[in-house]
Every structure is written in C-alpha cells, then in structure tokens.
C-alpha cells in the first residue's frame, strides 16, 4: 500500500514538472509595438458650425503605439481632416463673398492610454481579455491655414504658406478588439480641447472670436475632433510572462 502511495506521489510530481515545462516553453510573450491606419469622420464646431456633427468631413491618419504592459500604453498619431462649411455674405462681419470653406488641418499628438481590462492574447491566462474599452489623454498640435482678412477665394484645398499652430489636449474613449494573434480593430472618439490658437480654425479674421469672449474665457475656442475606426498590426515581442520560469 505504501508503495502505491509513493508511486502516485512520484507520478503527480512528474506530471507537475511536465506541465511547468510546457508553460515555460509556450511563447506567451506580448507584442510591445503596434502600427496602424485609421479613417472616419472629423467634425468642426465653431462660428461656421455651432452644433456638433453639423460640419462633418472625412479624416484619416496613421498611429504608432508602445505598450508598457497589458493596461498602459503610449501612442503617437498623425491625422488629416478639414474644417469645411458654407460661407455666406455678411456685411456686418465684413464678408463680401460666399462659397465653401475647406481649410485642411494636420493633427499630431501623443497620448497616454489606459485599458479597463488586461488586454492581449488570452492563452492560458483567463484574466486577459480580447476586447476592452480604454481612455486616453495627452497633448498635441494642429497646423492649419490662416488668411486673416485677405481672401478672394474661400476654398482652400491645401496647406499654404500662411499657417498657424494650435495647441490642444486630446482626450477621448475607445474600444479595442484583438481578433487575431497580431491584429486588432480599434474605434476611438477623440475630442481636441484647444488651449492656444484655437479660435481661428476657419482661417478668417471675420470668424475669430466674433463674440469678444476670449478676454475673459480662454476656453472660448473652436473644436476639431474625430471619430475613427482603424486596423492595427502588432510586432516586437517582449519578455516572457511565466510564473514558473525566469524572464528572458
């Protein structure tokens, strides 16, 4: 009887060692880097479009993300959108022509991200999820045309020589879905809170602080924000995550 008990103990010990070896040999390292593209709708809220989604145009861009762990990441992103709306003759504001305003903008920002769930490839770790909501906050800069009061045409197809730089805080929410080993789908709603040169996105003096509120309210600025969907490719594996063996 004692021999049988000892044999069972030896068998269980061997089985445990085999399982530990399999867990250690499993390549469960997370990918540290992500590169992706995104597209969607960008909207402008300001003197030409006082209501949200009233002036919606296409937006597209590229992104790079470095993941510290399964919850925290740092992302940098470059996007292009347009401030586009109709300009009508307005003698009170000194506007003597009408047409379509199409002022292109380039946004570049860096944001810190936090995943609500531990995000990645599940493998044998049930705590890791393949889908998670996330939030982000950072700082960014926008380049856009500024024509002042010297304009004959009100259609601006390209960034010109007269450019301004607006500084903003990007803040928003999103959703990530890891549908394959190296691929993700992501959706994000980003709101750009301008703190410098943010009330001239139309590029025209006539629409810059027409209510004369900026002297007492520095947040009386235009808004240029985006709603996008993107696809992301992961690469660059990090160290192993294993409870039974040392990191590489």
N, C-alpha and C positions, 0 to 999 in steps of 0.2 A: 504493500500500500504506500509506504514512504517513497519507494522507487517511482511509483506512478505520479505522486505529487511532485517530486523533484523533476521528473521528465516534463510534466506540464509547465512547471516554472521555467525550465530551460526553453521550452517551445515558445512560451509567451515572451520571454526575453529576446529570443531570436527574431520573433515577429515584430517586436517593437523596434529593434535595430534596423530591420529591413524597411519599415515604414519611415523611420527617421532618415535613412539613406535616400529613399525615394523623394522625400520632401526636400532634402538638401540639394539633390541633383535636379529637381524641377526648376526650370528657368522662369522664376516668378518675379524678375526684376521689372520695375515700372519704367516706361519711357519718359525721359525728362524734358524732351523738346517737342513742340508742336508748330507746324506751319500750315496755314490755311488761307482760303479765299472766302469772301462773303459778299452778298448782294442783298438789296432790299429797297426800302423806301426811306427817303430822308424828308423831313418836314421843317419848315421855317415858320416861326411865329414872330411877328413884328408889325411895323406900321403898314406894310402892304398886305399882311395876312394876320389879322388879330386873333384868329381862332385856330386851335390845334387841328392839324391834318387838312387845313384849308389849302395850303400850298405844298403838295406832295410831289416829289420827283424821285428819279432813280438815284441810288447810292451804291457804290461798290468799293472794295478795298482788299488789302492783304493783312495778315496778322502773324505774329510770332509769339510763342508763349514758353516760358521756362517754369517747370513745376518743382517746387521745393519738396512737396510731399503730396499725399492724396487729397489734401484740403486747400493748401495755399499755393498760389502761382503768381507770376509777374508776366504781364502781357504788354506788348507794344503793337500799335496798329496804325495803318495809314489808309484813309478813306477819302473819296471824292464825292461831293454832292453839289447841287445847285440851289441857289436862292432864286426862285422863279415865280413871277406873278405879273399881272397886268398893271401897267402904269397909265393912269388917266390924266388928262389935262386938269390942272388945279391951279387957278390963278392965285388963290390965297397962299399956296405954298411956293409959288413962283415956277411951277412946272408948265411948260408951254408945248410939250409934245406928249404923245401917247404911244404905247406899244407893249412889248413883252420884255420884262426884265429877266435876264438869265445870267446871274452873277455866279460863276463857278467858285467853289471853295475846296481847299485841301485841309483835312484834319489829320494831325499826328498827335498821338497821346500815349502815355504809359500808365497802366492801372495795376493795382493790387487786387487779386481775386480771392474769394473765399467760397469753397463748396460746402453746402449744408450737409452733404453726406460724403463719406470716404469714397472717392471716385476712382475707377480704374477697372482692370481686368479681375474678375471675381476669383477665378481659380478655386482654391480650397478655402479661401477666407470669406465667410458668409457676411462679414461686416462691410465689405467693399461692394458698392453699388455700380451698376452700369448706366444709371441715369441720376442726375442730381440738378437741383436749382442752385444758382450761385448769384452773388452780388459782387460789385466792383466799384472802386473809387480811385481817382488818380489826378493827373494834371496833363494838359495838352495845349496845343497851339494851332490856330487856323490862319491860313493865308487866303486873302480874297482881294478883288479889285476895289479900288476906291477912286471915283472920278470927281468927287466934290460937286461943284455946280457947273462944270464944263462938260456938257454932253449934248451931242446931236442925235446919236443913236441910243436907243435904250435896250439894245440886245447886245450882251457881252458874252461871246462864245468861248473866250479863252482868258486865262490869267495874263494880264498885261504888265506894263512897267509900273503902273501906279498901284502898288499893293500895300495892304495893311496886315498887321499880325495881331490877332485876337487871342488872349489867354483865357482858358476855361478849365473848370473842374469837371471831368467826365464822371458821371455817376449812373448806375443802372442795375438791371437784373437780367438774368438769362437762364437758359436751360441747356444742359449737355446730355448727349446720349451716345454712349460707346457701343456701336453696332457691330464692330469687328475688332480684331486684335490691335490694329494700328489706325483705325478710322473712327472719326466722331462726326456727328451732326450737332450743330450748336445754333441757338437762337438767342438774340440779345436786343434789349431795348435800352438805348443809351441817351441820356439827357445831358446836354452840354451847358453848364452854368458859367456864363461869361463874367469875368471879373475885370477885364481890361480890353478896350476897343471892341466892345460887344454890342454897340448900338448903331452900327453903320454897315450891317451885313448886306444891305441893298446896294451899297457903293455910291449913294447920292446924299448930298448935304440936306436936301429937302426932307428926307426921311430920317434924319439923325436927331433924336430927342425932340420931336415936334411938340411935346407937351411940357418941355423945360423942367423935367423932374430929376435929371441926373445930379443936380447940385445938392439935393437932399436925400437922394435914394440911389446909391451906386449900383443897385441890382436892377435898375430900370433898363434892362438890356434886351436885345433880340435873343431868339433861341434858334439853334440849328441842331436838330437831334435826328437819330436814326433808329430804324427797326430793321434788323438784318437776320438772314439765315446763312450759315456757312458750313463748309466741309473742311475737316482738319485731318492732317496726316501726322502721326507720331513717329519719333525716331530718337535715337540716342539713349540706350538703356542705362539705368543707374545701377546701384549696388543691389545685391540680393536682399530680400526681406525673408529671413528664415529664423524661426525660434530655436532650432537645434544646431545651427552651424554659424560660423563667423562670417561677417561681411567680406565681400571680395576686396 
